[in-house]
Amino acid sequence: MTELPREMTAIEIAEPGGPEVLRPTRRAVPQPGPGEVLLKVAAAGVNRPDVLQRKGAYPPPPGASDIPGLEVAGAVVARGAQVTSLHDGETVCALVTGGGYAEYCVAPAAQCLPVPRGLSAIEGAALPETYFTVWSNVFDRGRLRPGESFLVHGGSSGIGTTAIQLARAFGAKVFTTAGSEEKCRACRELGADLAVNYREADFAEAVRAANDGRGVDLILDMVGGDYIARDIDLLEPDGRLVFIAFLGGPKAEVDFQKVMVKRLTVTGSTLRARDIGFKAAIAAQLHAQVWPLLEAGQVKPLVHKTFALDRAADAHALMESSTHIGKIVLTVDAGQG
């Protein structure tokens, strides 16, 4: 095995602030502990939680790297004790609690999955954060079943494009919201039965009109704010409302009598701070039920644009502009995968 360098290039958050605070730096190459592997990073996904961390609003959990980046793809170059499931040189994608914006990154072996056959390392790096999140919240917590109706807000985001495809693949009727006709068209091409431009139409009225006057069984909401009460109105009896972010704010005035009368479930979750066992269970479910769909081309990661690692600030600026459709990915050594 090639001897590993002692130092690597990584992107640090110099201080809380705008994209310009993301700066290349030199750090020691991390060492894998028991149950962990060291990956030579080919590519790293960019996600909204990275932006929040950069602003000082989403600190890494205890013990996690202060380097941003929650998903990577790359080759295994070292293994800690008790790792028998992975081998040196194997190309995987991984969900991590931090450290992804770097040339090397440590990942729990249980949170690593093979890059699906037919996908590049760049596409592999666009999978873990969104696919783990969607599976956990839509299919596990949200209990989406075939034949049900599903609404995801922000359909052109990484989460949205993933949720549309998976919900459709598992037999749901899919509705979504997006902020332009271009984004709505992309959502329809991915399988949404209806994509509502929320700048031009009331999403609840549009969904009911397209769904024979009915509401929906499940809503995945990353907006919050004034959407919360409207979501509750739109849910059918025994419906479920799952929050994963609050881009429009976490507070709203809500009539909870409607929650009681319709027997609604209102819930939410964050993934980053959950333990390895919880994430390992999601990884196993994804490998069994979703990876075959990826390898068959029935669902796919949608990569909007890539940036070299040292242009992480530009990647964050694009993320905050909300003009992208799908995922933004940093390339580190993408030729290796």
C-alpha positions in Angstrom: 0.0 0.0 0.0 1.2 3.5 -0.8 2.5 5.3 2.2 0.1 8.0 3.3 1.1 11.7 3.6 1.2 13.3 7.0 -0.7 16.4 5.9 -3.6 17.2 3.5 -5.5 20.1 2.1 -8.8 20.8 3.7 -11.4 23.6 3.8 -11.8 25.3 7.2 -14.4 27.8 8.4 -12.1 30.7 9.5 -14.9 32.3 11.4 -18.7 32.4 11.1 -19.8 34.4 8.1 -20.4 34.3 4.3 -18.9 32.0 1.7 -15.7 33.9 1.8 -14.8 32.4 5.3 -14.2 29.0 3.7 -10.5 28.8 3.2 -8.0 26.1 2.2 -5.7 25.1 5.0 -3.3 22.3 5.8 -4.3 19.7 8.4 -3.0 16.4 9.6 -4.3 13.4 7.8 -6.8 11.8 10.2 -6.4 8.2 11.5 -9.2 5.7 11.5 -10.2 4.4 14.9 -11.9 1.0 15.6 -14.7 0.4 13.2 -13.6 3.2 10.9 -11.9 3.6 7.5 -9.8 6.3 6.0 -11.0 7.4 2.6 -8.9 9.2 -0.1 -11.7 11.6 -1.1 -12.6 11.7 -4.8 -15.6 14.1 -4.3 -17.7 15.6 -1.5 -21.3 16.7 -1.6 -22.4 20.2 -0.5 -25.5 20.5 1.6 -27.6 23.1 3.4 -26.3 22.0 6.9 -22.8 22.9 5.7 -24.0 26.4 5.0 -25.6 26.6 8.5 -22.4 25.4 10.0 -20.4 28.0 8.1 -22.8 30.7 9.5 -22.3 29.4 13.1 -25.8 28.1 13.4 -25.2 24.4 13.2 -22.1 23.3 15.2 -20.7 19.9 14.7 -21.7 17.3 17.3 -19.2 16.4 20.0 -16.2 14.5 18.6 -16.9 15.4 15.0 -14.5 17.2 12.8 -14.8 21.0 12.5 -14.2 20.6 8.8 -17.5 20.9 6.9 -18.8 18.1 4.6 -21.3 15.4 5.5 -20.9 13.0 2.5 -18.0 11.8 0.4 -17.0 9.2 -2.1 -13.5 7.8 -2.4 -11.2 4.8 -2.0 -10.4 3.0 1.2 -6.7 3.6 2.0 -6.6 2.5 5.7 -8.7 0.5 8.1 -9.1 0.7 11.8 -9.4 -2.3 14.1 -12.5 -4.5 13.7 -13.1 -3.5 10.1 -13.7 -6.6 8.0 -16.4 -5.6 5.7 -14.3 -3.3 3.5 -10.9 -3.7 1.8 -8.1 -1.4 0.8 -8.7 0.1 -2.6 -12.5 -0.4 -2.5 -14.5 2.6 -3.8 -17.3 3.6 -1.5 -19.6 6.6 -0.6 -20.1 7.4 3.0 -22.2 9.5 5.3 -20.0 11.3 7.8 -20.5 13.8 10.7 -18.0 16.2 9.2 -14.6 16.3 7.5 -15.8 15.8 4.0 -14.2 19.0 2.5 -10.7 17.5 2.5 -8.3 15.2 0.7 -8.8 12.5 3.3 -11.8 11.7 5.5 -12.5 9.2 8.2 -15.9 7.4 8.0 -17.5 4.7 10.1 -17.4 1.5 8.0 -21.0 0.8 8.8 -22.0 4.1 7.1 -20.1 3.2 3.9 -21.9 1.9 0.8 -20.4 0.8 -2.5 -20.7 3.4 -5.2 -23.5 1.9 -7.3 -22.4 0.2 -10.5 -22.6 2.6 -13.4 -22.2 5.7 -11.3 -19.1 8.0 -11.1 -17.4 9.0 -7.8 -18.9 12.4 -8.3 -22.4 10.9 -8.5 -21.6 8.6 -5.6 -20.7 11.7 -3.4 -24.1 13.1 -4.2 -26.0 10.2 -2.6 -25.4 9.7 1.1 -26.8 12.8 2.8 -30.0 13.1 0.7 -30.7 9.3 0.4 -30.2 8.6 4.1 -32.3 11.6 5.0 -35.1 10.8 2.5 -35.3 7.2 3.4 -35.3 7.9 7.2 -37.9 10.6 7.0 -40.2 9.6 4.1 -40.2 5.8 4.4 -39.3 5.1 8.0 -40.7 8.1 10.0 -43.2 9.1 7.4 -44.4 5.5 6.6 -45.1 6.3 2.9 -46.9 3.4 1.3 -47.7 2.5 -2.3 -50.8 4.2 -3.5 -50.6 7.1 -1.1 -50.2 10.7 -2.1 -47.0 12.6 -1.1 -46.0 16.3 -1.2 -42.4 17.4 -0.9 -41.6 21.1 -0.7 -38.5 22.3 -2.5 -38.6 19.7 -5.2 -35.6 21.0 -7.1 -33.3 20.7 -4.1 -31.0 17.7 -3.5 -33.6 16.4 -1.0 -36.5 17.2 -3.3 -35.1 15.5 -6.4 -34.3 12.4 -4.4 -37.7 12.3 -2.6 -39.6 12.7 -5.9 -37.8 9.8 -7.6 -37.9 7.4 -4.6 -41.6 8.1 -3.8 -42.5 7.5 -7.4 -40.4 4.4 -7.6 -42.2 3.0 -4.6 -45.6 3.6 -6.0 -46.8 6.9 -4.5 -48.5 9.8 -6.3 -46.1 12.7 -6.0 -46.6 16.4 -5.7 -44.0 19.1 -5.2 -43.4 22.8 -5.0 -40.6 24.8 -6.7 -39.8 28.4 -7.4 -39.7 28.7 -11.2 -41.1 27.1 -14.3 -37.6 25.6 -15.1 -37.5 24.0 -11.7 -41.1 22.7 -12.0 -40.3 21.2 -15.4 -37.3 19.4 -14.0 -39.4 18.0 -11.1 -42.0 16.7 -13.6 -39.2 15.1 -15.7 -38.1 13.3 -12.5 -41.5 11.8 -12.0 -43.6 14.4 -10.1 -47.3 14.2 -11.1 -47.6 17.9 -10.3 -45.1 20.6 -9.7 -46.5 23.9 -8.4 -44.7 27.2 -8.8 -45.2 28.6 -5.3 -44.5 32.1 -6.6 -47.5 32.0 -8.9 -50.1 29.6 -7.3 -51.3 28.4 -3.9 -49.8 24.9 -3.5 -52.7 23.6 -1.5 -55.4 24.6 -4.0 -53.3 23.3 -6.9 -52.7 19.9 -5.2 -56.4 19.5 -4.3 -57.4 20.3 -7.9 -55.0 17.7 -9.2 -55.9 15.1 -6.7 -59.7 14.9 -7.2 -60.3 17.3 -4.3 -58.3 15.3 -1.8 -55.4 16.4 0.2 -52.3 14.3 0.7 -51.2 11.5 3.1 -47.6 12.7 3.7 -45.8 16.0 3.5 -42.0 16.4 3.7 -41.3 20.0 4.7 -38.0 21.8 4.8 -39.6 25.3 4.6 -41.7 25.6 7.8 -42.9 29.2 8.6 -46.3 30.0 7.1 -46.3 26.6 5.3 -46.9 24.8 8.6 -50.6 25.7 9.0 -51.2 25.2 5.3 -49.6 21.7 5.5 -51.9 20.7 8.3 -54.9 21.9 6.4 -53.9 19.9 3.3 -53.3 16.6 5.1 -55.9 13.9 4.9 -57.1 12.0 8.0 -54.2 10.0 9.5 -51.8 12.1 7.5 -48.2 12.7 8.5 -46.2 15.9 8.4 -42.4 15.5 8.7 -40.0 18.5 9.1 -36.3 18.3 8.2 -35.5 22.0 8.1 -37.0 25.4 8.6 -35.8 27.7 5.8 -38.9 29.9 6.4 -38.5 29.8 10.2 -39.5 27.3 12.9 -42.4 29.1 14.4 -46.1 29.3 13.3 -49.6 29.7 14.8 -51.3 26.4 14.4 -54.8 25.2 15.1 -54.1 21.9 16.9 -57.8 21.0 16.9 -57.2 20.0 13.2 -54.3 17.8 14.3 -56.6 16.1 16.8 -59.7 15.7 14.7 -57.8 14.4 11.6 -55.5 12.2 13.8 -52.4 13.7 12.3 -48.8 12.9 13.1 -46.5 15.9 13.2 -42.9 15.0 13.6 -39.4 15.8 12.5 -35.8 14.8 12.8 -32.1 15.6 12.3 -29.7 13.0 11.2 -26.2 14.3 11.9 -26.1 13.7 15.7 -27.7 10.2 15.5 -25.5 7.3 16.5 -23.7 5.0 14.2 -26.1 2.1 14.8 -29.0 4.2 13.7 -27.3 5.3 10.5 -26.0 1.7 9.9 -29.5 0.5 9.9 -30.5 3.0 7.2 -27.4 2.1 5.2 -28.5 -1.6 5.2 -32.0 -0.7 4.1 -30.7 1.6 1.3 -28.3 -1.1 0.1 -31.1 -3.7 0.0 -34.0 -1.6 -1.4 -32.6 1.5 -3.1 -29.2 0.5 -4.5 -30.7 -1.9 -7.0 -32.9 1.0 -8.3 -29.8 3.1 -8.7 -27.9 0.4 -10.5 -30.9 -0.2 -12.8 -31.1 3.5 -13.6 -34.6 3.8 -12.2 -33.5 6.6 -9.9 -30.4 8.7 -10.1 -28.5 11.5 -8.4 -28.9 14.8 -10.2 -25.6 16.7 -10.1 -26.1 20.4 -11.1 -22.5 21.6 -10.9 -19.1 20.6 -9.6 -16.4 22.8 -8.1 -12.8 22.1 -7.3 -12.2 21.8 -3.5 -10.4 25.1 -3.3 -13.6 26.7 -4.8 -15.8 25.7 -1.9 -16.8 29.3 -1.3 -18.2 29.5 -4.9 -20.1 26.3 -4.3 -21.7 27.8 -1.1 -22.6 31.0 -3.0 -24.4 28.9 -5.6 -26.2 26.9 -2.9 -27.4 30.1 -1.2 -28.6 31.6 -4.5 -31.1 28.7 -4.8 -30.7 28.7 -8.6 -29.4 25.1 -8.7 -31.4 22.0 -9.5 -30.2 19.0 -7.7 -26.8 18.5 -6.0 -23.6 20.6 -5.9 -20.4 18.6 -5.5 -16.8 19.4 -4.7 -14.2 17.5 -6.7 -11.1 16.5 -4.8 -9.5 13.6 -6.8 -12.4 12.5 -8.9 -10.2 10.8 -11.4 -9.5 8.0 -9.0 -13.1 6.7 -8.8 
